[in-house]
Amino acid sequence: MFDFKLYAERRRHLQTTMQRGIAIIATAPEVARNADAHYDYRHDSHFYYLGGFPEPEAVLVLLAGEKPQGILFCREKNSEREIWDGFRYGPEAAREQFGFDAAYPIAQLDEKLTELMGDQPLLFYPVGADADWDARIIRLREAVKAKARSGIRAPNEIRDVREPLNEMRLFKDAHEQDIMRRAAAISCAAHRRAMRFTRPGLHEYEIEAEFLHEFCRHGARHPAYTSIIAGGANACTLHYVGNNARLNDGELLLIDAGCELDGYAADITRTFPVNGKFSAAQKDVYEIVLTAQLAAIAAAKPGNTWNAPHEAALNILAQGFIDLKLCQGSLESVLETESYKQFYMHRTGHWLGMDVHDVGEYKIGTQWRTLQPGMTLTVEPGCYIRPGDSVPQALWNIGIRIEDDILITANGNEVLTQDAPKTVADIETLMQR
């Protein structure tokens, strides 16, 4: 059930942070796919976080100071367009149901903004995010400046509204945590479904279809990102999305896929054998990556820095590469020369939330920031072994990544995606069943 008070409280928090001035935040535009067909609409995350309003062609305006206000501009009711395109709230219903102080037709935006911007000392908006909006803001500010002879002043300073918003969104409240748990549960079920369905001779897109089916039947109509269904050598391409190759006996299948539910993303990666049984070489590499991931998860706790999970995983991966004869030298030299990057070239995680790679700074000044309760992140070490003269042939084209979604809690962490099997025994048992 929609609770407008939650969104109103977020707006008040931002207004308090602003102290004074006006903030302007537009939702995302509709985007044409081809001819007169459009991509499925997806709101701007910042806009939705503050308003919960789902329609396109909408702008949120916040006034801070002694008399704070939250004002929505949206499409008018239009019975003819509703016949073709579906329901519209219209300003009056939007104001009542979403808890805004006022609402106006979007057609009045420029006229109203020149009034609302008058005598505001600060202007907040997503600077540089959209060239058209940059030009529009400059034009509107000039229109306010033209009123100088009437004693009306234009904002004399522009700030990026994303800076305080990003920090707000970095810490998930109980409502957000609940949605993310449900998104994780749906995504875990999809990964289990894929493991049961996979067998040699199928194509990657057939496995992708199983994910879409599981997502949709639980109310998550869209993936949070383009699913990676990568069999065999394709798993050594980090962002492989072709999803059209045949799955071969004896190869691994790497799946990086998660659903979006109520605006929040899940992000899970599992790697398993197409035929349901790890080979000795595959198991050797897999156990190294899994051990690295478990160490990184253990390091994801309050008081540790953001980089602590990465460092924990990297030490284990680098030693594992030495043991597999992929890297030569001592652990210290492999880390210092970064020779491990031939087989592990990305970091161990990222923030997670409304966006898959969610907002929030990773450093405060020059120092990695400290993990705190309410932060959500992924932990996803991997190993990608392409053929090479110095690479043992038994390891060629093995690509493995294991990724979970982690919520930092007061006492440690909660693995939101723990129901997706990831030990060798659990995977093989499920697939043989």
NUKOL-818553 format. One record per residue: residue in three letters; x negated, z negated, y negated of N, C-alpha, C, O in turn. Coordinates in steps of 0.05 Angstrom, whole numbers, plus 5000, padded with zeros to 4 digits. Layout:
BEGIN
ALAXZYXZYXZYXZY
...
This chain:
BEGIN
MET498350005024500050005000498250004975496349854973
PHE498950174956497350194932497749944914499949864908
ASP495549834905495549594888494149674862491749674860
PHE495749734842494649824816493049604802491349654786
LYS493549344809492149124797489149134804487549054787
LEU488549224827485749244835484249444817482049384808
TYR485449674812484249874795484149784765482349844751
ALA486249644757486349534730484049334725482949324704
GLU483449174746481348984743478649124741476849034726
ARG478249344756475849494753475549614725473349614714
ARG477749704714477549814686476849594667475349634648
ARG477949354671477349134653474449054656473048994636
HIS473349064680470549004684468749194668466849114655
LEU469449454670467849654656468049614626466149634611
GLN470549564616470949514588469349274578468249274556
THR469149064594467548834587464648904585463248814567
THR463749064604460949154604460349324579458149304567
MET462149504572461849674549461749504523460149564505
GLN463249294522463549114499465149244476467049124466
ARG464449494469465949634448465649934452463850014467
GLY467450084440467150374443469350494460471250364468
ILE469050754466470950904481469551044504467351144501
ALA470851044527469751184551471651414559474151374558
ILE470551634566472151864574471151964601468852034604
ILE472951954621472252024649474352214660476652134664
ALA473452454666475352654677475152664707473052604719
THR477352734720477152784749476053054755475553204736
ALA475653114780474453374787476453604783478853554785
PRO475453844777477254074774477954184802476554134821
GLU480154334803480754484827478754724828477954834808
VAL477954804852475955004856477055234873478055174895
ALA476955474863477955704879475955764902473555774898
ARG477055814925475455894948475056204948472856294950
ASN477256344945477156634942479956724933481956604941
ALA479956944918482557044908484256814896483256674879
ASP486656784907488356564896488556334915490356174914
ALA486556304933486456084951484455874941482255954931
HIS485055624943483355404933482255234956483555214977
TYR479955114952478954914970480954674968482154624947
ASP481154524990482654274989481654104966479254074962
TYR483553994951482753844927481553574935482553434952
ARG479353504921478153244923477453134896476053254880
HIS478552894889478252774863475252704857473652704875
ASP474652654832472052544824472052254832473952104827
SER469852164844469651894854469851684832471251484835
HIS468451724810468451524788471351504777472251284773
PHE472651724773475351724762477251574781478751404772
TYR477051644807478851514826478351224829480151064833
TYR475751144828475050864830476350694809477150464814
LEU476750804785477850654763480850684761482150514749
GLY481950904772484850944767486550974792488850904791
GLY485351064814486951104838488851344836490551374854
PHE488651494815490551714810489551964825487252044821
PRO491252084842490252294860490452584850489352764863
GLU491752634827492252904819489953034803488452884790
PRO489653294805487753434788488753444759490953354753
GLU487153564741487853594713488553314701490753284689
ALA486753134703487252864693484752754681482552804690
VAL485052584660482852464646483552174640485752114632
LEU481651994644481951714638480451644613478151724610
VAL481751514595480451424570480651114568482851004571
LEU478450984564478350694562477450614534475450724525
LEU478850434522477950324496477150034501478649874512
ALA474749964492473749694495473749544468473949674447
GLY473649284469473649134444475748924444476548824465
GLU476748864420478748654418481448724431482848544441
LYS482148984430484649074442484049284463484549524457
PRO483149214486482449414507484949564517487049444520
GLN484549814522486749984533485750174554483450254553
GLY487450234573486950434593489050654591491450594594
ILE488250894584490051114578489551344597487251424601
LEU491751454608491551684627492651924614494751914601
PHE491352154617492352414610492752564636490852584652
CYS495152674641495652814666497653034662498753074640
ARG498253184683500153404681502953294677503753084687
GLU504553444662507353374658508953434683508153594700
LYS511253314685513153384706513953684701514353764678
ASN514253824723514954114721516354194747515054244767
SER519054194746520554244770519954514783520054534807
GLU519354714767518754974778516154974793515955074815
ARG514054854781511454844794511554664819510154704838
GLU513254454818513554274841514754424865514154344888
ILE516454624860517454784882515254924897515254944921
TRP513255014882511055164894508754984904507755024926
ASP508054784888505554644893505954354901504054214909
GLY508454244899508853974907509253774884509153854861
PHE509653524891510353314872508253274851505853284856
ARG509253214827507453124805508652864793511152834791
TYR506952674787507952424776509052464748511152364741
GLY507552604731508252614703507352364689506952154701
PRO506952374662505752144648507251884650506051674655
GLU509951894648511451644647511251504674510751264675
ALA511751644696511551524723508751434729508351224742
ALA506751594720503951514725503251254711501851084722
ARG504151234687503650984672504750744686503450534689
GLU507250764696508550534709507350474736506850244742
GLN506850674752506050634780503050574783502250454803
PHE501450664763498550624765497550414745495050374744
GLY499250294730498550074714496950134689495349974680
PHE497350374677495950434652497550334628499950284630
ASP496050294606497350194582498950424568500950364555
ALA498050664572499450894560498651144577496651144590
ALA500351354575499751604589500951834572503151804560
TYR499552054571500352284555499952544571498352544590
PRO501252754564500853014577497953104572496853064551
ILE496753234592494053324590493653524567491453554556
ALA495853664560495653864539495153734512494253874493
GLN495653474510495153334484492453204483491853054464
LEU490753254503488253104505486453134480485652924469
ASP485853374472484053414449485153284424483653154408
GLU487653324419488953214395488752914395488052794375
LYS489452794417489352494419486552384418486052174406
LEU484652534430481952434430480752424402479252244396
THR481352614386480352604359481352364343480152264325
GLU483752274352484852024340483451774352482551594337
LEU483251774378482251534392479251494387478351264388
MET477751714383474951684378474251584350472051504345
GLY476151604332475751514304474951224302476351054313
ASP472851174287471850904282470950754307470650504307
GLN470350904329469150784352466150804350465151024346
PRO464650584353461750604348460250734371458150854367
LEU461350714396459950824419461851004435464250964437
LEU460651214446462151404463460751404491458451474493
PHE462251344511461251344539462551574554465051604553
TYR460951744567462051944585459752034604457451964598
PRO460252184625458152264643456352484631456752724636
VAL454452404616452752584601451252774620449852684638
GLY451553034615450053234630451253304657450153474671
ALA453453184665454653234691456053504691456353634712
ASP457053594668458653844667458153964640458753844619
ALA457154214640456454344614458854384597458754354572
ASP461154454608463554494593464454234579465354234556
TRP464254014594464953754582462953674560463753554540
ASP460453734564458453674544459253814518459153694496
ALA459854074520460654224496463254124484463554114460
ARG465054044501467653944491467253674476468453644454
ILE465653504486465153244473463853294445464553164426
ILE461853474444460553534419462653644399462653564375
ARG464353824409466353944391468253734381468953734357
LEU469153554398471053344390469753154371471053054352
ARG467253084376465852904357465553024330465852894310
GLU465053284329464853424303467553424289467653404265
ALA469753444305472453444293472953164280474253144259
VAL471952954293472252684281470552664256471352544236
LYS468052774257466352764234467652894210467152814187
ALA469253104215470553244193472453074177473353144155
LYS473152834188475052654175473552444158474752254149
ALA470952494153469352294139470452224112470451994103
ARG471552424097472552374070475052194071475752084050
SER476252174095478551994097477751714106479351544111
GLY475051674107474051414115473851364144473451144153
ILE474251574160474151554189471351634199470351844192
ARG470151464216467451524226467551604255469251514270
ALA465751784262465451864290463451684304461851554291
PRO463651664331461651504346458851594339458251834340
ASN457051404333454351474325452351454348450051494345
GLU453351374372451651354395453151434420455551364424
ILE451851594437453051684463451451564486449051584486
ARG452851444505451651324528452851434554455151524554
ASP451351434575452251534600453951314614452851104622
VAL456451374618458251174630457651124659458450924671
ARG456151304672455451274700453551034705453550924727
GLU452050954685450150734690451550474697450950364717
PRO453450384681454950144689456750194713457150014730
LEU457950434715459750494737458250494764459250394784
ASN455850614764454350624789453750344799453850284824
GLU453050164781452449884789454949744800454749584819
MET457249804788459749684798460349784826461049634844
ARG460050044830460750164856458850094878459450114902
LEU456450004871454449934891455349694908454649674931
PHE456949514896457949274910460849314918462549334901
LYS461349334944463949384954465649124956464748924967
ASP468049134945469848904947471248904974470849084990
ALA472848694979474148665005475948905012476048985035
HIS477249014992478949254996477349485005478049625024
GLU475049534992473349755000472149715027471949905043
GLN471349475033470149415059472149465082471349565103
ASP474649395077476749445097477049745103477249825126
ILE477149905082477350195085474950305100475250475118
MET472550215093470150315106470050225136469050375152
ARG471149995142471249915171473150105186472550185208
ARG475350175174477250355187476050645190476450775210
ALA474750735169473450995170471250995192470951195207
ALA469850775194467750755215469050755243468050885261
ALA471250615246472550595272473550875281473250945304
ILE474751025263475651295269473351475277473451625296
SER471151445262468751615267467451545293466451715308
CYS467451285300466251195326467951315349466851405369
ALA470551305346472251415367471751715370471751815393
ALA471151855348470552145350467952195364467752385380
HIS465952025360463452055374463751995404462552135420
ARG465351795411465851745439467251985452466652065474
ARG469252095437470652325447468752565452468952695473
ALA466952605434465052825436463252785461462652975475
MET462352545465460652485489462152545515461052665533
ARG464752475516466252525540466752825544466952915567
PHE466952975522467753255524465353435529465753655541
THR463053365520460653545520459753605549459753425566
ARG459153855553457953945579456554205574457154345554
PRO454654285591453254545588455254775588457254785602
GLY454654975571456255215570458155225546459055435538
LEU458854985535460554985512458955065487456455095489
HIS460355115465458955175440459254945421460954775423
GLU457354935402457354715383459954685368460954465363
TYR461254915361463754905346466054775363467954675351
GLU465854795389467854665406467654365404469754225404
ILE465254265402464853975398465853895370467053685366
GLU465254065350466154005323469253985322470353815308
ALA470554155337473554155338474553885348476653785339
GLU473153765367473953505377473853285356475553115354
PHE471753305339471553125316473953155297475252965289
LEU474453405289476653455271479353355282480953245267
HIS479753395308482153295321482352995319484452885311
GLU480252855325480252565325480652455297482052265292
PHE479252585278479552495250482552525241483652335231
CYS483652755245486352815235488452645248490352545234
ARG488152595274490352445287490352155279492252005286
HIS488252065265488251785255488551775225488151565212
GLY489352005213489951995184487652065166487952055141
ALA485352135177483052215161482852515162481752625181
ARG484052655143484452945146481853105142481753345149
HIS479752975131477353135125474852985133474752735133
PRO472853135141470153015145469152925118469853035097
ALA467452725118466152625093464052825084463252805060
TYR463152995101461053195095461153405117462453365137
THR459853625114459753835134458353725159456053645158
SER459853725181458753605206456353765216456254005215
ILE454353615226451953735239452353705269452253485279
ILE452753935283452953935312450654105322450954345324
ALA448453985329445954125333444854085361443853875368
GLY445054295377444054295404441254395406440454575391
GLY439654275424436954375429435254375404435054175389
ALA433854605400432054635377433454605350432154545330
ASN436054655349437454635323437354355312437554315288
ALA436954155330436753875320434253825304434053615291
CYS432354005305429853975289430254085261428354075245
THR432554185255433254265227435054045216437254015226
LEU434153905196435453655188438353705179440153545186
HIS438853915164441553965154442754215166443954385153
TYR442354245192443454475207446554455207447654245214
VAL447854675198450854675198451954935210454354995206
GLY450255095223451255345235453455285256455455415256
ASN452955085273454954985292456155205309458555195316
ASN454555405317455655625332454055695357454555895370
ALA452055535364450255595387451455485413453055295413
ARG450555605435451355515461449755265469447455245463
LEU451055075482449754835491448654875519450154955538
ASN446054825522444754885547444054645564443454425553
ASP444254675590443454455608440554365603438854535599
GLY440154105602437454005598436653955570434553845564
GLU438454035551437853995522439353745511441253645524
LEU438453655488439853445474441753555454441453785445
LEU443753405446445653475425445653255404446253025410
LEU444853325380444853145357447353195341447853425332
ILE448952985336451453005321451352805298451152565302
ASP451452915274451552755249454252815236454653025224
ALA456152625240458952685231460452425225460052225239
GLY462052425205463752205198466052295182465952505169
CYS468252145182470652215168470652095140469151905134
GLU472352205123473052075098475851965100477752105108
LEU476251715093478851585094479451445067477851275058
ASP481651525055482451405029480151405009479851214993
GLY478551625009476451654990473751534997471851544981
TYR473451415021470951285030469851425055471351505072
ALA467251435056465851585077464751405099463951185094
ALA464851515124463251415146461051625151461351855145
ASP458751535162456451705166454951615191453451415190
ILE455451745213454251665239452751895251453552125250
THR450451835263449052035279448551915307447551685309
ARG449152075327448452005354447152255367447752475360
THR445252195386443952415400444152355430443552125439
PHE444952545445445352495474444952755490444952975478
PRO444452735516443952975533446453135538448553015544
VAL446253395536448553565541449653525569452153535573
ASN447953485588448853445616449353155624450053095647
GLY449052975605449752695610447452525621447852295627
LYS445052645624442852495635440252555620439452795618
PHE438952355608436452395594434252465613434052345635
SER432652665606430152705621428152495614428552345595
ALA425952475629423952275624422752295596422452095581
ALA422152545588420952595561422952525539422252405519
GLN425452615543427552555523427952255520428252155498
LYS427952115542428351825542426051685528426451495512
ASP423551775532421251655519421551665489421051465475
VAL422251905479422551935450424951775440424751645419
TYR427151795454429551655446429151355443430051235424
GLU427851235462427450945461425750865438426150645426
ILE423851035430422250975406423950975381423850795364
VAL425651175379427451195355429450965355429950845334
LEU430550895378432450675379431150415372432350255358
THR428750365383427350115376426850105346427049885334
ALA426050325334425650335305428250275290428150135270
GLN430450385300432950345286433850045287434749935267
LEU433549925311434249645314432549465296433549275285
ALA430049535293428249375276429149405247429049215231
ALA429849655239430749705212433349555206433649445184
ILE435249555225437749415221437149115217438448985200
ALA435349005233434748715231433548655204433848425194
ALA432248845191430948805165432948845142432248795119
ALA435348945148437348995128438948745124441148715135
LYS437948565107439248305102438648205074436748295061
PRO440248025064439947925037437147805033436047675050
GLY435947865010433347765003431147965009429047954996
ASN431548135029429648345034429948575014432048595002
THR427848725010428148954991429449185005429649195029
TRP430349374988431449624999429549765018430449885037
ASN427049745013425049895028424349755055423049875072
ALA425149505058424349365082425249495108423749515127
PRO427749595110428549735135426949985140426250035163
HIS426250135119424650375123421850295133420850425152
GLU420650095122417950015131418049915160416149975175
ALA420149775167420349675195420549905214419249905235
ALA422150105208422550335225419950505226419150595247
LEU418750535203416450715201414050615218412650765231
ASN413650355218411450235234411850295264409950365278
ILE414350265273414850315302414750615308413650685329
LEU415750785291415651075296412751165296412051325314
ALA411251085277408451175276406851095301405351255312
GLN407250845310405850765334406850925358405350995376
GLY409550975358410651135380409451415380408951525402
PHE409151535357407951805356405051805367404251995379
ILE403651585361400851565372401051545403399451675417
ASP402851385413403151345442403951605456403151655478
LEU405451775442406352035453404352255450404752485458
LYS402052195437399952385432400752595411399652815409
LEU402752515394403552695372401752655348401152845333
CYS400852405344399052345322396552215333396552085354
GLN394352255320391752145329390751935309391251955285
GLY389351735319388151535302389551275305391351235321
SER388751085287390050815287392650825272393251025258
LEU394250625276396750605261396250605231397750745217
GLU394250465222393650455194392950735183393850805161
SER391350885198390551145188392951345189393151515171
VAL394651325209396951505210398851445187400051635175
LEU399151195180400951125157399651205131400951305113
GLU396951165128395651225104395551525098396051605076
THR394951685118394851975115397552105116397852345109
GLU399551955124402352055127402452285147404152465144
SER400752285167400852495187403452485204404352675216
TYR404752245203407352215217409452395206411452455220
LYS409152485181411252645168411652915181413653055175
GLN409853005198410453245214412853205232414153405239
PHE413352955240415452905259417652715248419752695260
TYR417152595225419152425212418752455182416952325170
MET420352625169419852705142421952605122421852675098
HIS423852435131425852335112425752025112424351905128
ARG427251905094427251615092429351515112430751665125
THR429551245114431051125135433951065128435550965144
GLY434751125103437551085097438251145068436551235053
HIS440751095061441751145034444250975030445450875049
TRP444950935005447450794998449850955009449651195011
LEU451950815016454350935027456850825014456950585009
GLY458850995009461250894997463251124993463951265012
MET464151154968465951374962464551644966465851844973
ASP462051654960460351894966458551824989457751594993
VAL458052035006456351985029453551885020452551685030
HIS452352025001449951914988450951784963451151904941
ASP451651524965453151394944451351314921448851334922
VAL452651234899451251174874449950894876450650734892
GLY448050854857446650594856443650644855442650814870
GLU442250484839439350504837438050384861439050184872
TYR435850504870434350394892432050214882430950054897
LYS431350244857429250084845430349964819431950084805
ILE429449724813429849604787427149604773425349454780
GLY426949774753424249814741422549954761423150174770
THR420249834767418449954787418649824814417149904832
GLN420449634817420549484842423049564858425149594847
TRP422749584885425049624902426949394898426149164897
ARG429549464895431449254890432049084915431449174937
THR433048844911433548664932436348714944438248754929
LEU436648714970439148754983440948504978439948274980
GLN443548554973445348334967448048384981448648614987
PRO449548174986452148205000453948394985454048394960
GLY455348565000457148754988455949034987457449234984
MET453349064989452049324990452549455018452549315038
THR453049715018453249855043451250085044450850225024
LEU449950125067447850315069447750425098448950305116
THR446350645101445950755128443150675137441350625120
VAL442750665163440050625175439850855195441250865215
GLU437951035191437851285206435051405211434351615201
PRO433351255226430751375233431151615252433251635265
GLY429051775254429252005271426552105280424452005271
CYS426552315297424052445306424752735312426652785326
TYR423252915301423753205303421253345311419353365296
ILE421153445336418653545347418953845351420153945371
ARG417753995333417754295336415254375353413354225355
PRO415454605366413154695382410654725365410854805341
GLY408354675377405754695363403454665382403854555404
ASP401154775374398854775392398054495400397054445422
SER398454305381397554025387399753845397399453605400
VAL402053975403404453815412404853855442404954085451
PRO404953635457405453665486407953825491410053775479
GLN407754025509409954205513412554075523414754165517
ALA412253855537414553715547416353605525418653535529
LEU415153575501416653465478417753675459419053605440
TRP417153925464418054135446421054135442422654095461
ASN421854175417424654205409426453965415428853985418
ILE425153725417426753485418427253385390425353325375
GLY429753365382430553265356432453035361434553065373
ILE431752795350433352555355433652405328431752355314
ARG436152335322436752155300438951955309440752045323
ILE438651705301440651505307441451375281439651255268
GLU443951385274444751285247447251105249449151175263
ASP447150885236449350695234449850625205448150655188
ASP452350525200453150435173453050135173454249995190
ILE451750025152451149735151452349615126451949725104
LEU453749395129454649235106452948985105452748835124
ILE451748945081450148695077452148465073453848485056
THR451748255088453448015086451747775077449347795074
ALA453047555072451647315063449647215083447647105076
ASN450247265109448547155130446847365144445347295162
GLY446947615135445447825148446648095143446548205121
ASN447948205164449248465161451448495182451448355202
GLU453148685177455248765196454849065202454849225184
VAL454549135227454249415235457049525238458449475258
LEU457949675218460749775218461249975241463450005249
THR459150105250459350325269458350255297457450425312
GLN458449995304457349905329458750015353457650005376
ASP461250115350462850205373462050485382463250575402
ALA460250615369459250875378456850815396454850715387
PRO457050885423454850815441452150935432452051155422
LYS450050785437447450885429445150805448442950915446
THR445550615467443450565486443550785507445650915512
VAL441350835520441251035541443250975563444751155572
ALA443450725571445250645593448150695585449750805600
ASP448950605560451650635551452450935549454651005556
ILE450651095538451251385535451651515562453551655567
GLU449751465580449851595607452351495622453651655636
THR453051245620455451135634457951275623459651355639
LEU458151295597460551415585460851705593462951795600
MET458651855592458752135598459252195628460552385635
GLN458052025645458552065674461451985681462552105700
ARG462551805666465351725672467251955667469651925671
